[in-house]
Amino acid sequence: MNATPARIGRYVVERELGSGGMGEVYLAYSPAGDPVAVKLIRGDRLDPVTRARFEKEALIARTVVGTNRVARFLDADPYADRPWLAMEYAPGDTLFVHVEAHGPLPAPLVASLGALLAEGLEAVHATGLLHRDLKPQNVIMGDYGPLLIDFGLGAFLDAAKDTLSHSGMIIGTVRCMPPEQAMGRPQVTPAADVYGLGTILLYAATGHFPYEGGRWEAIVGRVANPLDCPDLAGLPAVLDPLVSSMLAHEPTDRPSLKAVTATCAKLMHDDGLSPVRARQALIDRTAPNLSATAAPPPPSVILDQIEATAGPLIGEGLDSPLDAPHEASDAAWENEVSSVVEQAAVAPPARVRGGRVPASQRVAEELRNQYKTQPGL
């Protein structure tokens, strides 16, 4: 078992929050004392291309605006011995834990969950970023409603085909994987996240996944088989048309996120609930008492570490490793930059802080000047 690190980047670690196939997650504190969730990524099967791609996805993740449904991406170091990323700490149970403990949600609350997450995903997709690993374990049920975590990790999910066999990945990833990923297609579209959201809604409404099996290979085989239909047992009739369409085998047969939001809103209205009231009912049901999961005040030993390191950490040059993009190898840059440029949508101009242009804007300028493939980038 890995020992808990004392510090990751500029963050002082208090304790481990959880672990899985991707690595470990820790509750840590910034030099100013803010709680954050820091994910330390597994170091195996990492190559320069994967690290370069993670850098690009991290830079894009920092530009996501227009949604309250995604944990804010704060910082990352793609080139550390073990890459890490820091995100907003969101107290609360995951959807998976809540359903395991309290049972499935009523149909109107599932519709509220679907509308909120679909609306959030739309904002993320507008930046050109995909999640690629949507599952009940990546939805935090907090006091403001559902929150998606783990954006920016797509590079590691696609790093190797045998990644799925890593311990822990089977719990959620394989059972929520869209067929195109199960079949090893190198490029996926936003429809992959629509499928992942469909598995979340199915689990929220029934407490089970669309496919099960004794081994991960068996589950992948079922997901990839167009003749093997997903298990929708126990799904309320009013949700069946929506969820079944989201779990369609062919990406082109799935609805858009905008259509998912509209359908969910109609389902809430048909049940006599406005989206506002349904959201509040969802919060009341899933986040009744956050005192056990809220970040506690740092213990004195952590405060001592923060005070001891805050001065040099704040005063040492750049705020984040992402503010000084790594000079990736020519091969890595050539292979990865084109896909980033093709997928990235137009982003609002970044605000200059302290006279320094943020890294995300500098990288965008670099791409525009060097490749000229998307003048509006």
C-alpha positions as CSV (number, residue, x, y, z in Angstrom):
1,M,0.0,0.0,0.0
2,N,1.4,3.4,-0.9
3,A,2.2,5.8,1.9
4,T,0.3,9.1,2.0
5,P,2.6,11.8,0.6
6,A,3.2,14.8,2.8
7,R,2.8,17.2,-0.1
8,I,1.8,17.1,-3.8
9,G,3.0,20.1,-5.8
10,R,2.2,23.1,-3.6
11,Y,-0.6,21.3,-1.7
12,V,-0.1,20.0,1.8
13,V,-1.8,16.6,2.1
14,E,-4.1,15.7,5.1
15,R,-5.5,12.3,4.3
16,E,-6.6,9.9,1.5
17,L,-10.1,10.2,0.3
18,G,-10.2,7.1,-1.9
19,S,-8.3,5.1,-4.5
20,G,-9.0,3.2,-7.7
21,G,-7.6,2.1,-11.0
22,M,-6.4,5.6,-11.9
23,G,-4.6,6.3,-8.7
24,E,-5.3,7.8,-5.3
25,V,-7.3,10.9,-4.3
26,Y,-6.2,13.1,-1.3
27,L,-7.7,15.9,0.7
28,A,-5.1,18.6,0.7
29,Y,-4.8,22.3,1.4
30,S,-3.4,25.2,-0.7
31,P,-0.8,27.5,0.8
32,A,-3.7,29.9,1.6
33,G,-5.6,27.1,3.4
34,D,-8.3,26.2,0.8
35,P,-9.3,22.5,0.8
36,V,-8.7,20.8,-2.6
37,A,-9.0,17.2,-3.9
38,V,-5.7,16.1,-5.5
39,K,-5.6,13.0,-7.7
40,L,-2.2,11.3,-7.9
41,I,-2.1,9.3,-11.2
42,R,-0.6,5.9,-11.6
43,G,2.8,6.2,-13.1
44,D,2.9,3.0,-15.2
45,R,2.2,3.0,-18.9
46,L,3.0,6.7,-19.3
47,D,4.9,7.9,-22.3
48,P,5.7,11.4,-23.7
49,V,2.6,11.4,-25.9
50,T,0.2,10.6,-23.0
51,R,1.8,13.3,-20.8
52,A,1.6,15.9,-23.6
53,R,-2.0,15.1,-24.2
54,F,-2.8,15.4,-20.5
55,E,-1.2,18.8,-20.6
56,K,-3.4,19.9,-23.4
57,E,-6.5,18.5,-21.7
58,A,-5.6,20.1,-18.4
59,L,-5.2,23.5,-20.1
60,I,-8.6,23.1,-21.8
61,A,-10.2,22.0,-18.5
62,R,-9.1,25.3,-16.9
63,T,-11.2,27.2,-19.4
64,V,-14.5,25.5,-18.7
65,V,-17.2,28.1,-17.8
66,G,-20.9,28.4,-17.9
67,T,-21.8,25.4,-15.6
68,N,-22.2,24.7,-11.9
69,R,-22.1,21.0,-12.5
70,V,-18.4,20.3,-12.9
71,A,-15.8,20.4,-10.1
72,R,-13.5,23.3,-11.0
73,F,-10.1,22.3,-12.4
74,L,-7.4,24.1,-10.4
75,D,-3.9,22.8,-11.2
76,A,-1.9,19.9,-12.6
77,D,1.6,18.7,-13.3
78,P,1.7,16.3,-16.3
79,Y,5.4,15.8,-16.1
80,A,5.9,14.9,-12.4
81,D,7.2,11.3,-11.7
82,R,3.5,10.6,-10.9
83,P,1.3,13.2,-12.7
84,W,-1.3,14.8,-10.5
85,L,-4.2,17.2,-10.8
86,A,-6.0,19.3,-8.2
87,M,-9.7,20.0,-8.4
88,E,-12.3,21.7,-6.2
89,Y,-13.1,19.7,-3.1
90,A,-16.7,18.7,-3.2
91,P,-18.1,17.3,0.1
92,G,-20.8,14.7,-0.3
93,D,-21.3,11.0,-1.2
94,T,-21.0,9.8,-4.7
95,L,-24.2,8.8,-6.5
96,F,-22.9,5.2,-6.3
97,V,-22.6,5.3,-2.5
98,H,-25.9,7.0,-2.1
99,V,-27.9,4.5,-4.2
100,E,-26.0,1.5,-2.5
101,A,-27.0,2.9,0.9
102,H,-30.5,4.3,0.3
103,G,-31.8,2.7,-2.9
104,P,-32.8,4.1,-6.3
105,L,-34.2,7.6,-6.8
106,P,-37.8,8.3,-7.9
107,A,-38.3,9.0,-11.6
108,P,-38.8,12.8,-11.3
109,L,-35.5,13.1,-9.3
110,V,-33.7,11.0,-11.9
111,A,-35.0,13.4,-14.5
112,S,-33.7,16.3,-12.5
113,L,-30.3,14.6,-12.2
114,G,-30.2,14.0,-16.0
115,A,-31.2,17.6,-16.8
116,L,-28.6,19.1,-14.5
117,L,-25.7,16.9,-15.7
118,A,-26.6,17.1,-19.3
119,E,-26.6,20.9,-19.1
120,G,-23.2,20.8,-17.4
121,L,-21.8,18.4,-20.0
122,E,-22.9,20.8,-22.8
123,A,-20.7,23.5,-21.3
124,V,-17.8,21.2,-21.1
125,H,-18.2,19.9,-24.7
126,A,-18.3,23.5,-25.9
127,T,-14.6,23.7,-25.0
128,G,-13.8,20.5,-27.0
129,L,-13.2,18.4,-23.9
130,L,-14.9,15.0,-23.3
131,H,-15.1,13.2,-20.0
132,R,-14.8,9.6,-21.3
133,D,-15.4,8.0,-17.9
134,L,-18.9,9.0,-16.8
135,K,-20.1,6.7,-14.1
136,P,-22.0,6.9,-10.7
137,Q,-18.7,7.0,-8.9
138,N,-17.8,10.3,-10.6
139,V,-20.9,12.1,-9.6
140,I,-20.8,13.8,-6.2
141,M,-24.2,14.5,-4.6
142,G,-23.5,17.8,-2.7
143,D,-25.5,20.5,-1.1
144,Y,-25.8,22.3,-4.4
145,G,-26.9,19.2,-6.3
146,P,-24.9,16.8,-8.5
147,L,-21.3,17.6,-9.4
148,L,-19.2,15.8,-12.0
149,I,-15.6,15.1,-11.1
150,D,-12.5,13.7,-13.0
151,F,-12.5,15.9,-16.1
152,G,-9.1,16.2,-17.8
153,L,-8.2,12.5,-17.3
154,G,-9.2,11.3,-20.8
155,A,-5.5,11.1,-21.9
156,F,-4.8,8.4,-19.3
157,L,-8.0,6.5,-20.1
158,D,-6.9,6.1,-23.7
159,A,-3.2,5.5,-22.8
160,A,-3.3,1.8,-23.4
161,K,-5.9,-0.8,-24.4
162,D,-5.1,-3.0,-21.5
163,T,-5.7,-0.2,-19.0
164,L,-9.1,-1.7,-18.3
165,S,-7.5,-4.7,-16.6
166,H,-6.0,-2.4,-13.9
167,S,-7.3,-3.2,-10.4
168,G,-10.3,-1.1,-9.6
169,M,-11.2,0.0,-13.2
170,I,-13.8,-2.8,-13.5
171,I,-16.0,-1.3,-10.7
172,G,-17.4,1.5,-12.9
173,T,-15.5,2.2,-16.0
174,V,-16.1,-1.0,-18.0
175,R,-19.7,-1.3,-17.0
176,C,-20.4,2.3,-18.1
177,M,-18.3,2.2,-21.3
178,P,-19.9,3.0,-24.6
179,P,-19.5,0.4,-27.3
180,E,-17.2,2.5,-29.5
181,Q,-14.7,2.6,-26.6
182,A,-15.1,-1.1,-25.9
183,M,-14.3,-1.8,-29.5
184,G,-11.1,0.2,-29.3
185,R,-12.0,3.0,-31.6
186,P,-9.3,5.7,-31.3
187,Q,-11.6,8.7,-31.6
188,V,-14.8,9.1,-29.7
189,T,-17.4,11.9,-30.0
190,P,-19.7,13.7,-27.5
191,A,-22.1,10.8,-28.0
192,A,-19.8,8.7,-25.8
193,D,-20.6,10.9,-22.9
194,V,-24.3,10.7,-23.7
195,Y,-24.0,7.0,-23.3
196,G,-22.1,7.4,-20.1
197,L,-24.8,9.7,-18.7
198,G,-27.4,7.1,-19.7
199,T,-25.6,4.5,-17.5
200,I,-25.7,7.0,-14.6
201,L,-29.4,7.6,-15.0
202,L,-30.1,3.8,-15.3
203,Y,-28.1,3.2,-12.1
204,A,-29.8,6.1,-10.3
205,A,-33.3,4.7,-11.2
206,T,-32.6,0.9,-10.7
207,G,-29.4,0.4,-8.8
208,H,-27.8,-1.7,-11.5
209,F,-25.6,-1.2,-14.7
210,P,-26.6,-1.9,-18.3
211,Y,-24.2,-4.9,-18.5
212,E,-22.7,-7.3,-15.9
213,G,-20.3,-10.2,-16.1
214,G,-17.9,-12.3,-14.0
215,R,-14.8,-10.7,-15.6
216,W,-14.1,-7.4,-17.2
217,E,-13.4,-9.2,-20.6
218,A,-16.9,-10.6,-20.5
219,I,-18.5,-7.3,-19.8
220,V,-16.6,-5.6,-22.6
221,G,-17.7,-8.4,-25.0
222,R,-21.3,-7.8,-24.1
223,V,-21.0,-4.0,-24.4
224,A,-19.4,-4.4,-27.9
225,N,-22.0,-6.9,-29.1
226,P,-24.8,-5.0,-31.0
227,L,-27.2,-7.9,-30.4
228,D,-26.8,-7.9,-26.6
229,C,-29.2,-5.3,-25.4
230,P,-28.7,-3.4,-22.1
231,D,-30.5,-4.6,-19.0
232,L,-33.3,-2.1,-18.3
233,A,-35.0,-4.2,-15.7
234,G,-36.7,-2.0,-13.0
235,L,-36.5,1.2,-15.0
236,P,-39.7,3.2,-14.7
237,A,-41.7,3.2,-17.9
238,V,-41.6,7.0,-18.1
239,L,-37.8,6.9,-18.3
240,D,-37.5,3.9,-20.6
241,P,-37.6,5.8,-24.0
242,L,-35.0,8.3,-22.9
243,V,-32.5,6.0,-21.2
244,S,-32.8,3.3,-23.9
245,S,-32.1,5.9,-26.6
246,M,-29.0,7.2,-24.7
247,L,-27.7,3.6,-24.5
248,A,-28.1,3.0,-28.2
249,H,-25.3,0.9,-29.7
250,E,-24.6,3.3,-32.5
251,P,-23.4,6.8,-31.5
252,T,-25.5,8.4,-34.2
253,D,-28.7,6.9,-32.7
254,R,-28.2,8.7,-29.4
255,P,-29.9,12.0,-28.6
256,S,-28.0,15.2,-28.2
257,L,-27.4,16.6,-24.7
258,K,-29.8,19.4,-25.5
259,A,-32.5,16.9,-26.3
260,V,-31.7,15.0,-23.1
261,T,-32.2,18.2,-21.1
262,A,-35.4,19.0,-22.8
263,T,-36.8,15.5,-22.3
264,C,-35.9,15.5,-18.6
265,A,-37.5,18.9,-18.2
266,K,-40.7,17.6,-19.7
267,L,-40.7,14.6,-17.5
268,M,-40.5,16.8,-14.4
269,H,-43.3,19.0,-15.6
270,D,-45.5,16.0,-16.4
271,D,-45.0,14.9,-12.8
272,G,-46.1,18.4,-11.6
273,L,-42.6,19.6,-10.6
274,S,-40.8,22.6,-12.0
275,P,-37.0,22.0,-12.6
276,V,-36.3,24.3,-9.7
277,R,-38.4,22.4,-7.2
278,A,-37.2,19.0,-8.6
279,R,-33.6,20.1,-8.1
280,Q,-34.3,21.1,-4.5
281,A,-36.1,17.8,-3.9
282,L,-33.0,16.0,-5.3
283,I,-30.7,17.9,-2.9
284,D,-33.0,17.1,0.0
285,R,-33.0,13.4,-0.9
286,T,-29.3,13.0,-1.6
287,A,-27.5,15.5,0.6
288,P,-29.4,15.6,3.9
289,N,-26.4,15.9,6.1
290,L,-22.9,16.9,4.8
291,S,-21.3,17.4,8.2
292,A,-19.6,14.0,8.0
293,T,-18.1,14.7,4.5
294,A,-17.3,18.4,4.7
295,A,-13.7,19.3,4.8
296,P,-12.7,19.7,8.5
297,P,-10.5,22.5,9.7
298,P,-6.9,21.4,9.1
299,P,-5.3,19.8,12.2
300,S,-2.5,21.7,13.8
301,V,0.2,19.6,12.2
302,I,-1.2,20.5,8.7
303,L,-1.4,24.2,9.7
304,D,2.2,24.0,10.7
305,Q,3.2,22.5,7.4
306,I,1.2,25.2,5.5
307,E,2.8,28.0,7.4
308,A,6.2,26.5,7.0
309,T,5.9,26.2,3.2
310,A,3.5,29.0,2.2
311,G,6.2,31.7,1.9
312,P,8.5,29.9,-0.5
313,L,5.7,28.2,-2.4
314,I,3.9,31.5,-3.1
315,G,7.1,33.4,-3.9
316,E,8.7,30.8,-6.2
317,G,8.0,32.0,-9.8
318,L,4.9,30.5,-11.5
319,D,1.7,29.7,-9.8
320,S,1.2,26.4,-11.6
321,P,3.2,23.9,-13.6
322,L,0.7,24.6,-16.4
323,D,1.8,28.2,-16.6
324,A,5.1,26.9,-18.1
325,P,4.0,24.4,-20.8
326,H,6.5,21.5,-21.1
327,E,8.4,21.3,-24.4
328,A,7.1,18.0,-25.6
329,S,9.0,16.0,-28.1
330,D,8.4,16.9,-31.7
331,A,6.6,13.6,-32.3
332,A,4.3,14.0,-29.3
333,W,3.5,17.6,-30.4
334,E,2.9,16.6,-34.0
335,N,0.7,13.7,-33.0
336,E,-1.5,15.4,-30.4
337,V,-1.8,19.0,-31.3
338,S,-3.9,18.4,-34.4
339,S,-6.6,16.6,-32.5
340,V,-6.7,19.3,-29.8
341,V,-7.1,22.0,-32.5
342,E,-9.8,20.1,-34.3
343,Q,-11.8,19.4,-31.1
344,A,-11.3,22.7,-29.2
345,A,-14.1,25.2,-29.7
346,V,-13.8,29.0,-29.6
347,A,-13.2,30.1,-26.0
348,P,-13.7,33.5,-24.5
349,P,-10.5,35.6,-24.2
350,A,-8.7,34.8,-20.9
351,R,-8.3,37.7,-18.5
352,V,-4.7,38.7,-17.9
353,R,-3.7,38.6,-14.3
354,G,-0.7,40.6,-13.0
355,G,0.4,41.4,-16.5
356,R,1.0,37.8,-17.4
357,V,-1.0,36.1,-20.1
358,P,-2.5,32.8,-18.8
359,A,-1.0,29.6,-20.2
360,S,-4.3,28.6,-21.8
361,Q,-4.3,31.8,-23.9
362,R,-0.6,31.5,-24.7
363,V,-1.1,27.9,-25.9
364,A,-4.1,29.0,-28.0
365,E,-2.0,31.7,-29.6
366,E,0.8,29.2,-30.3
367,L,-1.6,26.8,-32.0
368,R,-3.2,29.5,-34.1
369,N,0.2,30.9,-35.2
370,Q,1.8,27.6,-36.0
371,Y,-1.0,25.5,-37.5
372,K,-3.6,28.0,-38.9
373,T,-6.2,25.2,-38.9
374,Q,-8.7,27.1,-36.9
375,P,-8.3,30.9,-37.1
376,G,-10.9,31.5,-34.5
377,L,-9.1,29.5,-31.8
